[in-house]
Amino acid sequence: MFTCDYESPLGKILLAADDAGLMGTWFYGQRYFARGLEHAEKSAEAEAPMLATVRFWLDAYFAGERPGVAGLPLAPRGTTFQLRVWDTLLSIPYGETRTYGELAAVLGSSPRAVGAAVGKNPISVIIPCHRVVGADGSLTGYAGGLERKQALLELEQTTS
């Protein structure tokens, strides 16, 4: 397992990957920070080309570009339901939002269950949980903090 830090405009992010792919991108201080990485050791960039690719992706995203996720081997760890929810998040277009209820309808679940899974998304920013809003369009729940959620949505609005 490989980890490294990434300095984003919204604060430091911990990146984690293994041979299967990217396991996590967590803002320092967020809820569920580095969940499942209790025994990981930080490594040099040369040992983990995947993390260099993720840093390049994040650089492009924060520069207002729209990098696709097709080239990133994502390998989040979660329950079958969580993986379905996180996969559905990837279908929310850049610069758009969906409500928990809309996602629940697609998944055949309840908004509360979807919200719980969205909140535990281990790959912040890349799997765009920040694009999920309350039924009235309000900003609700974001493990990285509502100020970051708002900043990510504003970034996407100014470049869409």
GUBA-17083 format. One line per field, with one value per residue: residue number from 1; residue in one letter; x, y, z of N, C-alpha, C in turn. Coordinates in steps of 0.05 Angstrom, whole numbers, always signed. Each point is the difference from the previous one (the first is absolute). Example, Ala and Ser with C-alpha at 12.3 -4.5 7.8 and 13.67 -1.06 7.14 Angstrom:
2
nr	c(1 2) .
rest	c(A S) .
n.px	c(+264 -7) .
n.py	c(-114 +21) .
n.pz	c(+156 -14) .
ca.px	c(-18 +16) .
ca.py	c(+24 +24) .
ca.pz	c(+0 +1) .
c.px	c(+18 -15) .
c.py	c(+24 +22) .
c.pz	c(+0 +14) .
END
This chain:
160
nr	c(1 2 3 4 5 6 7 8 9 10 11 12 13 14 15 16 17 18 19 20 21 22 23 24 25 26 27 28 29 30 31 32 33 34 35 36 37 38 39 40 41 42 43 44 45 46 47 48 49 50 51 52 53 54 55 56 57 58 59 60 61 62 63 64 65 66 67 68 69 70 71 72 73 74 75 76 77 78 79 80 81 82 83 84 85 86 87 88 89 90 91 92 93 94 95 96 97 98 99 100 101 102 103 104 105 106 107 108 109 110 111 112 113 114 115 116 117 118 119 120 121 122 123 124 125 126 127 128 129 130 131 132 133 134 135 136 137 138 139 140 141 142 143 144 145 146 147 148 149 150 151 152 153 154 155 156 157 158 159 160) .
rest	c(M F T C D Y E S P L G K I L L A A D D A G L M G T W F Y G Q R Y F A R G L E H A E K S A E A E A P M L A T V R F W L D A Y F A G E R P G V A G L P L A P R G T T F Q L R V W D T L L S I P Y G E T R T Y G E L A A V L G S S P R A V G A A V G K N P I S V I I P C H R V V G A D G S L T G Y A G G L E R K Q A L L E L E Q T T S) .
n.px	c(+17 -8 +12 -13 +11 -22 +13 -25 -14 -12 +25 +16 +7 -9 +19 -15 +18 -9 +8 -23 +10 -13 +8 +14 -16 +13 -17 +23 -7 -5 -26 +3 +16 +10 -26 +10 +13 -10 +6 -9 +19 +9 -2 +23 -2 +26 -8 -14 +3 -17 +15 +20 -13 -5 +25 +7 -17 +8 +25 -7 -11 +20 +11 -22 +17 -7 +19 +1 -16 -5 +20 -17 +17 -26 +8 -23 +2 -20 -24 -14 -17 +20 +10 -25 -2 +25 -6 -23 +15 +14 -26 +5 -10 +24 -1 -8 -24 -2 -25 +0 -23 +12 +21 -16 -14 +23 +7 -25 +8 +7 -9 -10 -6 -10 -11 -6 -6 -14 -9 +0 -5 +17 -12 +4 -16 +15 -10 -16 +5 +17 -7 -2 -26 -10 -24 +5 +20 -6 +22 +1 +9 +24 +11 +6 -25 -21 +19 +11 -23 -5 +24 -3 -24 +11 +21 -17 -13 +24 +3 -26) .
n.py	c(-24 +20 +19 +22 +24 +14 +21 +0 +15 -23 -5 -10 -18 -21 -10 -21 -18 -21 -25 +0 +21 +22 +0 +23 +21 +6 +20 +10 -15 -12 -3 -22 +18 -8 -2 -19 +23 -12 -19 +20 -2 +24 +5 -5 +22 -4 -7 +21 -9 -17 +5 -3 -21 -7 +5 -12 -20 +0 +1 -17 -15 +5 -6 -14 -20 -17 -8 -19 -17 -2 +17 +4 -19 +2 -1 +14 +0 -17 +3 -21 +8 +3 -22 -9 +10 -8 -23 +3 +7 -19 -5 +14 +13 +7 +15 -25 +0 -19 -5 -3 +13 +16 +0 +4 +17 +9 +0 +9 +22 +5 +25 -10 -23 +14 +17 -22 -12 +21 +2 -26 +15 -20 +5 +18 +18 -22 -13 +15 -7 +18 -15 -11 +8 +16 -9 +20 -16 -3 +12 -26 -7 +4 -24 +14 +4 +13 +13 -23 -11 +23 -1 -26 +4 +20 -15 -19 +17 +9 -26 -1) .
n.pz	c(+0 -15 +14 -5 +4 -4 -8 +7 -17 +6 +0 +18 -20 +14 -16 -7 -7 -13 -3 +13 +12 -5 +25 +0 +3 +22 +5 +8 +21 -23 +1 +14 +10 -23 +0 +16 +5 +21 -18 -14 -17 +5 -26 -14 -13 -2 +24 -4 -25 +12 +22 -17 -10 +24 +7 -23 +6 +25 -10 -19 +19 +18 -24 +6 -4 -19 +17 -17 +9 -26 +2 +19 +7 +4 +26 +2 +27 -3 +11 -8 +19 +17 -10 +2 +24 +7 -11 +13 +20 -11 +0 +23 -21 -9 +22 +4 +11 +19 +5 +26 -2 -17 +16 +21 -16 -9 +25 +0 +13 +25 +1 +23 -12 -20 +17 +14 -23 -8 +25 -8 -21 -5 -23 +19 -10 -2 +21 -16 +24 -7 -20 +24 -4 +19 +7 +16 -6 +26 +9 -2 +23 +9 -2 -22 +7 +9 +13 +3 +8 +13 +9 +3 +10 +14 +5 +3 +14 +10 -2 +5) .
ca.px	c(-17 +15 -15 +15 -17 -4 -7 -21 -8 -19 +13 +15 -15 +16 -6 +8 -4 +14 +3 -26 -7 -3 -17 -11 +9 -13 +9 +8 -20 -27 -12 +9 +27 +19 -13 +11 +29 +15 +27 +14 +25 +4 +20 +10 -16 +11 -10 -28 -7 -28 -4 +8 -22 -22 +8 -3 -29 -9 +10 -18 -27 +1 +6 -25 -4 -20 +13 -17 +9 +4 +28 +8 -11 -11 -3 -10 -9 -26 -20 -11 -17 +16 +13 -21 -5 +23 +0 -21 +11 +17 -17 -10 +18 +15 -15 -28 -5 -22 -8 +1 -25 +4 +18 -14 -18 +16 +11 -21 +6 -10 +19 +17 +20 +18 +15 +20 +21 +14 +17 +23 +15 +28 +16 -11 +5 +0 -27 -10 -21 -7 -22 -26 -11 -26 -24 -5 +24 +18 +24 -2 +20 +24 +20 +22 -10 -18 +15 +14 -20 -8 +23 +1 -23 +5 +20 -12 -19 +14 +15 -18) .
ca.py	c(+24 +24 +25 +25 +23 +18 +27 +11 +27 -3 -13 -24 -24 -24 -18 -27 -19 -26 -11 -1 +27 +21 -8 +22 +28 +11 +26 -2 +10 -6 -24 -25 +4 -23 -24 -25 +2 +2 -11 +8 +15 +19 -9 +20 +3 -19 -27 -1 +16 +6 +25 +23 +4 +12 +28 +14 +3 +21 +26 +8 +6 +25 +21 +6 -18 -22 -26 -24 -21 -25 -9 -5 -25 +6 -25 +6 -23 +4 -21 -1 +23 +25 +0 +8 +29 +15 -2 +18 +27 +5 +7 +28 +17 +23 +25 -5 -13 -17 -2 -27 -13 -8 -23 -22 -11 -15 -23 -16 +1 +24 +22 -2 -21 +12 +20 -13 -10 +23 +11 -16 -1 +4 +13 +27 +16 -16 -11 +26 +1 +29 +7 -9 +22 -6 +1 +28 +12 +10 -16 -16 -20 -5 -8 +19 +26 +14 +22 -13 -8 +24 +9 -18 +6 +26 -5 -13 +19 +21 -12 -17) .
ca.pz	c(+0 -3 +7 -1 +4 -22 +10 -17 +8 +22 +23 -5 -5 +1 -22 +7 -22 +2 -26 -14 -9 +19 +22 +14 +0 +22 +11 +28 +19 -7 +12 -12 -12 -4 +10 -12 -6 +26 -1 -24 +3 -22 -19 -19 -25 -20 +5 -5 -23 +2 +15 -17 -18 +16 +4 -26 -4 +19 -10 -22 +11 +14 -20 -15 -23 +5 -5 +2 +19 -15 +1 +28 +12 +26 +15 +27 +16 +12 -4 -27 -3 -1 -26 -20 +3 -9 -30 -10 +2 -23 -22 +2 -17 +10 +1 +6 +26 +3 +28 +12 -9 -28 +0 +12 -20 -19 +14 +13 +28 +14 +0 +24 -6 -20 +14 +16 -18 -12 +21 +5 -24 +7 -21 -3 -24 -24 +0 +7 +20 +4 -19 +10 +17 +12 -17 -7 -13 +20 +4 +24 +5 -16 +20 +0 +9 -19 -14 -23 -19 -14 -17 -23 -18 -13 -20 -23 -13 -14 -23 -16) .
c.px	c(+18 -17 +19 -20 -1 -10 -21 -6 -19 +12 +14 -18 +19 -10 +10 -7 +14 +2 -26 -8 -3 -21 -13 +13 -16 +12 +9 -22 -28 -10 +10 +28 +16 -11 +11 +30 +17 +29 +15 +25 +2 +23 +9 -17 +9 -11 -30 -8 -30 -5 +9 -23 -23 +7 -4 -30 -10 +10 -18 -27 +0 +7 -25 -4 -20 +13 -20 +11 +6 +28 +9 -12 -9 -5 -9 -8 -26 -18 -10 -18 +16 +14 -19 -5 +23 +2 -21 +9 +16 -16 -11 +19 +13 -18 -30 -3 -24 -8 +3 -24 +2 +18 -14 -19 +15 +9 -21 +4 -13 +21 +19 +22 +21 +18 +22 +23 +16 +20 +26 +17 +30 +17 -13 +10 -2 -26 -16 -24 -8 -22 -27 -9 -27 -22 -6 +24 +21 +25 -3 +22 +22 +22 +24 -8 -16 +15 +15 -20 -9 +23 +2 -22 +4 +22 -12 -20 +15 +15 -18 -11) .
c.py	c(+25 +24 +24 +23 +16 +27 +12 +29 +0 -14 -26 -24 -24 -18 -28 -18 -26 -10 -1 +28 +20 -8 +24 +27 +14 +27 -5 +13 -8 -25 -25 +2 -25 -26 -25 +1 +0 -10 +8 +16 +19 -10 +23 +0 -21 -28 -2 +19 +8 +26 +24 +6 +14 +30 +17 +5 +23 +28 +10 +8 +28 +23 +7 -17 -21 -27 -23 -20 -26 -11 -5 -26 +6 -27 +7 -26 +7 -23 +0 +24 +26 +1 +8 +30 +16 -1 +18 +29 +8 +8 +28 +18 +23 +24 -4 -13 -18 -1 -29 -16 -10 -24 -25 -13 -17 -26 -18 -2 +24 +22 -1 -20 +11 +20 -12 -10 +23 +12 -16 -4 +5 +15 +28 +14 -17 -15 +23 +0 +29 +9 -9 +21 -10 +3 +28 +14 +10 -18 -14 -20 -3 -6 +19 +28 +14 +22 -12 -9 +24 +9 -19 +5 +27 -3 -12 +19 +21 -11 -17 +15) .
c.pz	c(+0 +8 -5 +5 -25 +11 -20 +9 +24 +24 -9 -3 +2 -23 +8 -23 +7 -29 -16 -10 +23 +21 +14 -5 +22 +7 +29 +17 -6 +15 -16 -13 +1 +11 -15 -5 +25 -2 -25 +6 -25 -17 -17 -25 -21 +4 -7 -23 +1 +14 -16 -20 +14 +5 -25 -4 +18 -9 -22 +10 +13 -18 -16 -24 +9 -5 +3 +20 -14 +3 +29 +10 +28 +14 +29 +14 +13 -4 -29 -5 -3 -28 -22 +2 -11 -31 -12 +2 -24 -25 +1 -15 +16 +0 +6 +27 -3 +30 +10 -10 -29 -2 +11 -20 -20 +12 +13 +29 +13 -1 +24 -4 -20 +14 +17 -17 -12 +20 +6 -25 +6 -21 -6 -25 -26 -3 +12 +20 +7 -18 +10 +21 +11 -19 -9 -13 +20 +3 +27 +1 -20 +20 +1 +9 -21 -16 -24 -21 -17 -19 -24 -20 -14 -21 -25 -14 -16 -24 -17 -24) .
END
